[in-house]
Amino acid sequence: MAAVEPVDEEFLFEGRAIISETDTRGIITFANRKFCEISGYAKEELLGQPHNIIRHPDMPKQAFAQMWSTIQGGEPWHGLVKNLRKDGKYYWVETEITPVTDESGAITGYIAARKPAGRKDIEDAVSLYKAMLENEQQ
């Protein structure tokens, strides 16, 4: 796991959620002001970029494979994610991603809402993700 300084999520979030929307390929089509503030990116730097622009290297590929499988299947996904800010610091979020559908039921994109993750949840996720990363390296 990378030794980078975390940000103070409680101070940054101030009770507001990070919201983003993507197309079906994970390209960012909307980022709210809180997302920009916490990630350290300007809206113009985020729009049109793959959402993994904020992926922290400590996040196992398997976690995202499971997420994509769930949301592409039309179901919401809930989990903890460690994100990387533009300045190299990181933050943990509890994330809910929901597919967006058109009138015919076809998935047209995804909307994600995030809030600060709890300390105990972070501790559990660190252990789980470390084991998953070790498996990926074998």
Secondary structure, DSSP 8 states (H G I E B T S, - for coil): -----B--HHHHHTT--EEEEE-TTSBEEEE-HHHHHHHT--HHHHTTSBGGGGB-TTS-HHHHHHHHHHHHTT--EEEEEEEE-TTS-EEEEEEEEEEEE-TTS-EEEEEEEEEE--HHHHHHHHHHHHHHHHHHT-
